[in-house]
Amino acid sequence: MPAPSRSITVLGAGILGLWQALILARAGHRVRLVEASEEPFADCASLYAAVMLAPDREAENAPPMLRQLGREGVGLWKGFYPQLKANGSLVVAAARDRGELDRFARRTQGHRLVDAGELANLEPDLHDRFTAALYFPEEAHMPAPAALAFMLAEVQRAGVEIAFGQADAGDGADLVVDCRGLAARDALPDLRGVRGERILIRTREVKLRRPVQLLHPRVPLYVVPWDEGLYMIGATLIESDEAGPMTVRSALELLGGAYAVHPAFSEAEILDLGAAVRPAFPDNVPRALVRDSGRRIYVNGAYRHGFLLAPVLARAVAAYIEDGTASELVVTSGL
Ligand SMILES: Cc1cc2nc3c(=O)[nH]c(=O)nc-3n(C[C@H](O)[C@H](O)[C@H](O)COP(=O)(O)OP(=O)(O)OC[C@H]3O[C@@H](n4cnc5c(N)ncnc54)[C@H](O)[C@@H]3O)c2cc1C
């Protein structure tokens, strides 16, 4: 027999809270989504994401289970978001860093080495820029603002009551699903911030169809094509809670990276320079922590994987609420 419908308050309308609210409402629960900011996405890390769904590339520095879960995340996004750009992604390196490309290939899966000719077919504008690249065909991407707006509309359509400009504790609900991002440090002392800076530029001079990552000794640099000539250049990875303006050093590194991918980026207009802080646990693995005798579930620590894993986390939490199904993402030991 299915579990009875419950009254659930989701705190936080970043990407984790939106997916939780959607899946729980679709499972038949009465869901209220409470967001502290007055305007949608005014104070969330999610708006700053690239957004790449890159489980194969992320596997370079993540535990193997994240690759498998991330691949499931890509599948869930593909079935849900019609605007998803499922064109794969590329990794390149300057000729002097060819060894970096080989090292990256050894540490990741789901790719194949393409030569200059095939690279020119995939991305004509990279013709003559690189002699080889790694192609990750299963990866996908989407612009963060459009994806978040789509999610919010779907959450509304699923019947979720949404309250902006409120920061209540969810009192009165049967269950609180806490997705407050870094603000949940008041309850999760292990949570830390990892600053990420990114630049938005616009140009008609370069046309790319998929994210291009440039291997670089200090910064994981990438250029992600959004829409209408808009590109997101990211991103720094700095152990800091500071969300303030971008530094000159970071701007130089990011813009230098874009220039190395294609010199015509030097003619682009800079539209925005910004930074946000990713919430992360010590092992950089996101999870749902069940606390307060099962009345509160903290979903947090998404680090670089918030979009990638939000649907997988939401599915795992919904299964736990339904029948107590345990999973590697739902931790009940602190119950
Ligand atoms: C530069 C950059 C690039 C990134 N690129 C990628 C990428 O390519 N792919 C990917 O998967 N991930 C990427 N990420 C990571 C991703 O953005 C994060 O993992 C994700 O945004 C975390 O989502 P969240 O919902 O936990 O937190 P947030 O998005 O920060 O949302 C938390 C929300 O809770 C609200 N809140 C706070 N306190 C309260 C309260 N008391 N009551 C109600 N609401 C409250 C906040 O206002 C906020 O809206 C990137 C991050 C950065 C910074």
The ligand as a MOL file (V3000), in Angstrom:
LIG
                    3D

  0  0  0     0  0            999 V3000
M  V30 BEGIN CTAB
M  V30 COUNTS 53 58 0 0 0
M  V30 BEGIN ATOM
M  V30 1 C 30.8820 29.1110 -10.8690 0
M  V30 2 C 30.1090 27.8460 -10.5980 0
M  V30 3 C 29.9420 26.9030 -11.6090 0
M  V30 4 C 29.2180 25.7390 -11.3710 0
M  V30 5 N 29.0340 24.8630 -12.4060 0
M  V30 6 C 28.3010 23.7300 -12.1950 0
M  V30 7 C 28.0620 22.8290 -13.2660 0
M  V30 8 O 28.5180 23.0550 -14.3750 0
M  V30 9 N 27.3300 21.7000 -13.0160 0
M  V30 10 C 26.7920 21.4290 -11.7830 0
M  V30 11 O 26.1360 20.3970 -11.6260 0
M  V30 12 N 27.0100 22.2810 -10.7420 0
M  V30 13 C 27.7470 23.4130 -10.9240 0
M  V30 14 N 27.9880 24.2770 -9.8870 0
M  V30 15 C 27.5570 23.8850 -8.5430 0
M  V30 16 C 26.1150 24.2250 -8.2720 0
M  V30 17 O 25.8600 25.5490 -8.6560 0
M  V30 18 C 25.8230 24.0330 -6.7690 0
M  V30 19 O 26.1560 22.7150 -6.4020 0
M  V30 20 C 24.3480 24.2660 -6.4950 0
M  V30 21 O 23.9760 25.5430 -6.9450 0
M  V30 22 C 23.9870 24.1410 -5.0240 0
M  V30 23 O 22.5760 24.2580 -4.9800 0
M  V30 24 P 21.7690 24.4160 -3.6420 0
M  V30 25 O 20.3320 24.3480 -4.0360 0
M  V30 26 O 22.2800 23.4640 -2.6180 0
M  V30 27 O 22.1440 25.8640 -3.0750 0
M  V30 28 P 21.7060 27.3190 -3.5630 0
M  V30 29 O 21.5920 27.3860 -5.0220 0
M  V30 30 O 22.6370 28.2770 -2.9050 0
M  V30 31 O 20.2390 27.4960 -2.9730 0
M  V30 32 C 19.9820 27.6530 -1.5940 0
M  V30 33 C 18.7680 28.5380 -1.4510 0
M  V30 34 O 18.3470 28.5360 -0.0700 0
M  V30 35 C 17.8700 29.8410 0.2330 0
M  V30 36 N 17.8210 30.0200 1.6890 0
M  V30 37 C 18.8390 30.2960 2.5460 0
M  V30 38 N 18.3620 30.3720 3.8190 0
M  V30 39 C 17.0440 30.1240 3.7670 0
M  V30 40 C 16.0070 30.0300 4.7370 0
M  V30 41 N 16.2350 30.2170 6.0500 0
M  V30 42 N 14.7340 29.7650 4.3340 0
M  V30 43 C 14.4670 29.5830 2.9980 0
M  V30 44 N 15.4150 29.6620 2.0320 0
M  V30 45 C 16.6850 29.9120 2.4170 0
M  V30 46 C 18.8620 30.7420 -0.4810 0
M  V30 47 O 18.3280 32.0580 -0.6310 0
M  V30 48 C 19.0380 30.0060 -1.8020 0
M  V30 49 O 18.1010 30.4530 -2.7640 0
M  V30 50 C 28.6780 25.4740 -10.0890 0
M  V30 51 C 28.8230 26.4210 -9.0790 0
M  V30 52 C 29.5250 27.6020 -9.3290 0
M  V30 53 C 29.6610 28.6120 -8.2290 0
M  V30 END ATOM
M  V30 BEGIN BOND
M  V30 1 1 1 2
M  V30 2 1 2 3
M  V30 3 2 2 52
M  V30 4 2 3 4
M  V30 5 1 4 5
M  V30 6 1 4 50
M  V30 7 2 5 6
M  V30 8 1 6 7
M  V30 9 1 6 13
M  V30 10 2 7 8
M  V30 11 1 7 9
M  V30 12 1 9 10
M  V30 13 2 10 11
M  V30 14 1 10 12
M  V30 15 2 12 13
M  V30 16 1 13 14
M  V30 17 1 14 15
M  V30 18 1 14 50
M  V30 19 1 15 16
M  V30 20 1 16 17
M  V30 21 1 16 18
M  V30 22 1 18 19
M  V30 23 1 18 20
M  V30 24 1 20 21
M  V30 25 1 20 22
M  V30 26 1 22 23
M  V30 27 1 23 24
M  V30 28 2 24 25
M  V30 29 1 24 26
M  V30 30 1 24 27
M  V30 31 1 27 28
M  V30 32 2 28 29
M  V30 33 1 28 30
M  V30 34 1 28 31
M  V30 35 1 31 32
M  V30 36 1 32 33
M  V30 37 1 33 34
M  V30 38 1 33 48
M  V30 39 1 34 35
M  V30 40 1 35 36
M  V30 41 1 35 46
M  V30 42 1 36 37
M  V30 43 1 36 45
M  V30 44 2 37 38
M  V30 45 1 38 39
M  V30 46 1 39 40
M  V30 47 2 39 45
M  V30 48 1 40 41
M  V30 49 2 40 42
M  V30 50 1 42 43
M  V30 51 2 43 44
M  V30 52 1 44 45
M  V30 53 1 46 47
M  V30 54 1 46 48
M  V30 55 1 48 49
M  V30 56 2 50 51
M  V30 57 1 51 52
M  V30 58 1 52 53
M  V30 END BOND
M  V30 END CTAB
M  END
